[in-house]
């Protein structure tokens, strides 16, 4: 007798294989989406910090960058006007006094190196930190499990 079609067992095996492959793809996609989101937030913060530095230099008005958890603000220190205010998708730790980074009229920061890091440490982002020195700003990747200090960030 000429039989055509698939048996129930064959169909169940094919459906199981498709389900396994789909679950692997969904897991990988979620991890890549998180990585992309972290990197986009770091780049956006980097752009805003560089812009605050440049505006303090061009306008000769001091600027402050305040980061507190998921709140990000740029303030004109002279007039106390909020220039930029954003809610961040991922919590950030700013390694400065009072979670505030100050630029003087020359666009320079006060004191030693500062850093801003996306929490938690060991996240999948290729870049997850920003290092701010008196006259330079760099992005980087924090060592796995390291604190948010400039010594634990590999600058890129």
N, C-alpha and C positions, 0 to 999 in steps of 0.2 A: 504494500500500500504506500502511496506517495504522500508523505506528511510534510506540510509547510507550516512555518511559524516557529515560535519559541515556546519552550516549556515555562512553567511558572517559576521553577528554580533558576533558570537562566535570566529571566526578567528580574527576579529579586536580587541576584548577584550584580547585575548591571546597575540597578537602582542604588544598591549599597555602595558600589565603587563611586558612582556619581556623588553621593552624599558625602563620602570621605573626602573626595577632591574639592568639593564645594566648601567644606568646613576648613580645610587647609588654606584655601584662597581667601576666605573671609577673615581668618586670623591674620594672615600676612597683610591684607589690605588695611585692617584696623591699626596694625603696628606702623605701617607706612604713613597712614593719615595722622597719627599722633606725632611721628617724627617731623612731618611736614608742618604741622601746626606749631610745634615748638620752635623750629627754625624760622618760620615766618614771624613769630612773636619777637624773637631775638633781633631779627633784621629790622623790624618796625621800631623796636625800642632803640636800637643803635641809630637809626635815622633820626628819631626825635631827639636823642641826646646830642648828636652831632649838630643838628639844627639849633638846639638851645645854645650850644657853645658858639656857633657862628653868629647867631642873633645877638648874643651878649657882646661879641666883638664888634659887629657892625653898628649896633645902636648905642654902644657904650653904656648899656644898662645891664646890671647883674641879673642872672637867671638862676632859678633853682629847679632841680628835678626831684620830685618826691615819689618814691615807690613804697607802697605799703600793702603787701599781699598781692591782691589783684587790682589795686588802684594805681594808676600812673598819671602824674600831673607835671606840667611845666608851668612855672610861675614867673612873672616879671617881678623880681624882688623889690624894685623901687616903688611900683604902684600896687603891689599885691594882687595884680590881675592874673587870673588863671588863663593861660594861653592855650594849653592842650590838656584835656582830661579824657582818659580812656579807662575802660574796664578790661583787664587782661584775662585771657582764657586760662592761663596757667599761673599759679602763684610764683612770685619773684622775691628773692632775698637781696636787699641792697646792703652791701658791707660798708656802711658809713655810719656816722653819728646821726641819730634821729631819722634814719631812712631818707636822708636828704643829701643831694649832691649840689654844691654851689659853684657857679661860674662867676668870676669877677668881671669887671668891665673890659678886660683884655681877653676874655674867653678862657682863662686858666682856672684850674681847680685849686683849692686850698689843701695843704697837707700832703699825705702820702697817697699811694695807689688806692683806688677803690674798685669794687667789683659788684656786678649784678648777676645773679644766677637764677635759672629756672629750677624750681623744685619739682620732683625730688631728684637727688643726685642719682646718676646711673640711668637717666632717661635715654631714649633711643636717638635723640637729636644729634646730628653731627656737630652742630654748634649750639651751645646752651648757656653761654656766659658772655659778659662784656667786661673788659678791664679798662678802667679809666685812670690815666696818669695826669700829671699837671698839664701836658700839652698834646696828649695822644689818646686815642680811643681805639681799641681792638676787640674783635670778637674771638671766641675760643671755645674749647670743650673742657669741662671740668673732669678731673680724674674720677673714676668710679668710686663712690663712697666718700669722696673728699669734701672738705668744708668749702664754703664760698670765699676762699681767700685767693689772692693773686698767685700764691705759690702752688696752688693745686689746679690752675687753669693753664692748659696748653693753648697759647695764642696762635691764631691762624692769619 
